[in-house]
Amino acid sequence: MPETDAIVIGAGAAGLTAGALLAKEGRSVKVVEAGPHLGGRGMAVPEEGFKLNLGGHLLEDGGGGITKVFEYLGRTLGHGAASSDMVVWDEEKCGWGSIRDRYSSDKSELKKVIEALLATSFEELERWDDRPLRAWLAQHTSDQGVYDLFEFIAVLECMTDNWWDHSASENLICRKLHYEEANRAAYSFWPEGGWDGLFGQLRDAVVEHGGEVLMDTPVESVLIEDGEVKGVRLGRDKVLPNEVLEGEVLEADCVISTLPVWSVLRVVPESALPDWYAAQIRFLAQDHLKISWLGLYLATEEPVHVNSAAELATWTAAPRSRLSGFFFNQTAMDPATSPPGTNLYVCGGIIPGAKARDMRWVEHQFELFEEDLREMYPGLRGAYWRRRHLVHDPSFGVIQKPGLVGVFRPHWRAPNVEGLYFASETFRSRGIGVDRAARAALTVVEDYLGRKLDGNFGWRYG
Ligand SMILES: Cc1cc2nc3c(=O)[nH]c(=O)nc-3n(C[C@H](O)[C@H](O)[C@H](O)COP(=O)(O)OP(=O)(O)OC[C@H]3O[C@@H](n4cnc5c(N)ncnc54)[C@H](O)[C@@H]3O)c2cc1C
């Protein structure tokens, strides 16, 4: 009998959640992370007095997801500042307005749609995996303001920009969760104690319950024999780039990979999986299906906003680059993330994933995008500090368009390998970002244990 029950690959949101829940349930567990930072795509790093996040900007959990996971672990995930308003750039008027201006003339239309959504079961919404959001909305209203509300939220949450590309199931399941749990269409907040605090708490929960988190320890491969998981082989730096490693083996009957679709087959041998399942992974890993954007951190001394510091801004076509995008003040969410007297802004211009490797195109788009921002926010001409970043490798996730979500994602359990699970938000899962990753982990842990955990959790797969 192996001395470890389960090995979890990756110490991001999914890996730490899976590790902490399994340890709390009395399983011996090792979370094995290749890099030096906790949090994976959600990691936070200090830079010149600022706190920059690779991924985590705002957390989108109405309360029944990662928040309940914390509670179940005997901890608290404090909801810090929440976004207060959504402002949208009106292309025709070349100016800003509140999303409320678009639907508030006849609120009865929005009310009707919310009632219909709350009366529709999650199971029914899941049947909309291959349809656009507008197709579902059109059954209940023809009001453009209501379409705008739902579709601008889709731009912010799923980074899709054309109305026909917003997935019905994905968006509606999130809207229903947010209405049910937080009583509003979209709820996003800053985790109290910051992103590093959030991941630190999850790591502590693993350790407190007797588990281990091994950092700087890459897994070279998952070991599979006769359709059963045997453990993992650990990697180390190669002396020759083509060296075949014979590193240390950690034995376990269960391996939970949290690697996204674009890196999982480097570690899980494709030959051990059915061809159709591996093909599904490869299909979703394509560049053009990765959510990609031109990212900018900008700092100013004077605040720059339309209505209030804690607003979220979005648009579907910026004046010059024509990119859709988002913008918010991170300092308004957490003053500790920038030096006193400064404001740190986070913004993104969403680009087609297929263009992200063309660096000349990317650089040109950055120039246009920065001009766009200065036009939309003249106060940004006074920005004294900035950092560009390209979101593609790693990406935010697989784009959530119709036909690329829900049942069109590979199942979390390897079909033919006993003990091999995939707890990743790029596999079958629902929600947004870090919360989605935590819900994916919960699904896998419950499947592995063969029972639901008694944590009063909100909806998740399984
Ligand atoms: C720019 C950007 C902005 C984002 N903004 C938000 C946001 O505002 N809100 C939000 O909720 N989400 C956001 N996300 C998405 C969010 O960060 C991810 O959905 C979430 O962090 C995914 O967590 P995960 O655990 O599933 O995967 P990951 O975080 O990718 O974790 C996988 C882990 O596995 C490790 N690993 C890889 N290979 C190996 C190996 N061979 N052996 C061992 N370990 C290995 C990696 O180092 C990593 O730590 C953003 C992402 C990006 C990139």
PDBQT file of the ligand as one rigid body, heavy atoms in Angstrom, charges set to zero:
ROOT
HETATM    1  C1  LIG A 501      -3.925  37.576 -16.638  1.00  0.00    +0.000 C 
HETATM    2  C2  LIG A 501      -4.958  36.762 -15.940  1.00  0.00    +0.000 A 
HETATM    3  C3  LIG A 501      -5.988  37.429 -15.277  1.00  0.00    +0.000 A 
HETATM    4  C4  LIG A 501      -6.927  36.696 -14.566  1.00  0.00    +0.000 A 
HETATM    5  N1  LIG A 501      -7.877  37.363 -13.854  1.00  0.00    +0.000 NA
HETATM    6  C5  LIG A 501      -8.687  36.675 -13.015  1.00  0.00    +0.000 A 
HETATM    7  C6  LIG A 501      -9.564  37.350 -12.139  1.00  0.00    +0.000 A 
HETATM    8  O1  LIG A 501      -9.627  38.560 -12.096  1.00  0.00    +0.000 OA
HETATM    9  N2  LIG A 501     -10.357  36.603 -11.334  1.00  0.00    +0.000 N 
HETATM   10  C7  LIG A 501     -10.313  35.257 -11.330  1.00  0.00    +0.000 A 
HETATM   11  O2  LIG A 501     -11.036  34.629 -10.560  1.00  0.00    +0.000 OA
HETATM   12  N3  LIG A 501      -9.480  34.588 -12.151  1.00  0.00    +0.000 NA
HETATM   13  C8  LIG A 501      -8.667  35.259 -12.987  1.00  0.00    +0.000 A 
HETATM   14  N4  LIG A 501      -7.813  34.591 -13.822  1.00  0.00    +0.000 N 
HETATM   15  C9  LIG A 501      -7.934  33.147 -13.951  1.00  0.00    +0.000 C 
HETATM   16  C10 LIG A 501      -7.350  32.442 -12.751  1.00  0.00    +0.000 C 
HETATM   17  O3  LIG A 501      -6.070  32.944 -12.469  1.00  0.00    +0.000 OA
HETATM   18  C11 LIG A 501      -7.313  30.944 -13.067  1.00  0.00    +0.000 C 
HETATM   19  O4  LIG A 501      -8.582  30.493 -13.493  1.00  0.00    +0.000 OA
HETATM   20  C12 LIG A 501      -6.964  30.133 -11.839  1.00  0.00    +0.000 C 
HETATM   21  O5  LIG A 501      -5.882  30.702 -11.152  1.00  0.00    +0.000 OA
HETATM   22  C13 LIG A 501      -6.655  28.710 -12.284  1.00  0.00    +0.000 C 
HETATM   23  O6  LIG A 501      -6.276  27.955 -11.175  1.00  0.00    +0.000 OA
HETATM   24  P1  LIG A 501      -5.849  26.426 -11.361  1.00  0.00    +0.000 P 
HETATM   25  O7  LIG A 501      -5.431  25.936 -10.033  1.00  0.00    +0.000 OA
HETATM   26  O8  LIG A 501      -6.942  25.694 -12.070  1.00  0.00    +0.000 OA
HETATM   27  O9  LIG A 501      -4.644  26.424 -12.392  1.00  0.00    +0.000 OA
HETATM   28  P2  LIG A 501      -3.200  27.115 -12.280  1.00  0.00    +0.000 P 
HETATM   29  O10 LIG A 501      -3.290  28.349 -11.482  1.00  0.00    +0.000 OA
HETATM   30  O11 LIG A 501      -2.693  27.203 -13.682  1.00  0.00    +0.000 OA
HETATM   31  O12 LIG A 501      -2.350  26.057 -11.431  1.00  0.00    +0.000 OA
HETATM   32  C14 LIG A 501      -1.602  25.040 -12.002  1.00  0.00    +0.000 C 
HETATM   33  C15 LIG A 501      -0.319  24.921 -11.201  1.00  0.00    +0.000 C 
HETATM   34  O13 LIG A 501       0.419  23.789 -11.672  1.00  0.00    +0.000 OA
HETATM   35  C16 LIG A 501       1.792  24.110 -11.648  1.00  0.00    +0.000 C 
HETATM   36  N5  LIG A 501       2.488  23.183 -12.553  1.00  0.00    +0.000 N 
HETATM   37  C17 LIG A 501       2.587  23.245 -13.901  1.00  0.00    +0.000 A 
HETATM   38  N6  LIG A 501       3.295  22.192 -14.355  1.00  0.00    +0.000 NA
HETATM   39  C18 LIG A 501       3.634  21.450 -13.279  1.00  0.00    +0.000 A 
HETATM   40  C19 LIG A 501       4.374  20.227 -13.097  1.00  0.00    +0.000 A 
HETATM   41  N7  LIG A 501       4.896  19.568 -14.127  1.00  0.00    +0.000 N 
HETATM   42  N8  LIG A 501       4.546  19.761 -11.849  1.00  0.00    +0.000 NA
HETATM   43  C20 LIG A 501       4.013  20.431 -10.771  1.00  0.00    +0.000 A 
HETATM   44  N9  LIG A 501       3.318  21.575 -10.886  1.00  0.00    +0.000 NA
HETATM   45  C21 LIG A 501       3.131  22.071 -12.118  1.00  0.00    +0.000 A 
HETATM   46  C22 LIG A 501       1.831  25.555 -12.093  1.00  0.00    +0.000 C 
HETATM   47  O14 LIG A 501       3.058  26.168 -11.725  1.00  0.00    +0.000 OA
HETATM   48  C23 LIG A 501       0.621  26.118 -11.348  1.00  0.00    +0.000 C 
HETATM   49  O15 LIG A 501       0.981  26.597 -10.078  1.00  0.00    +0.000 OA
HETATM   50  C24 LIG A 501      -6.857  35.277 -14.554  1.00  0.00    +0.000 A 
HETATM   51  C25 LIG A 501      -5.826  34.615 -15.230  1.00  0.00    +0.000 A 
HETATM   52  C26 LIG A 501      -4.883  35.347 -15.920  1.00  0.00    +0.000 A 
HETATM   53  C27 LIG A 501      -3.753  34.622 -16.614  1.00  0.00    +0.000 C 
ENDROOT
TORSDOF 0
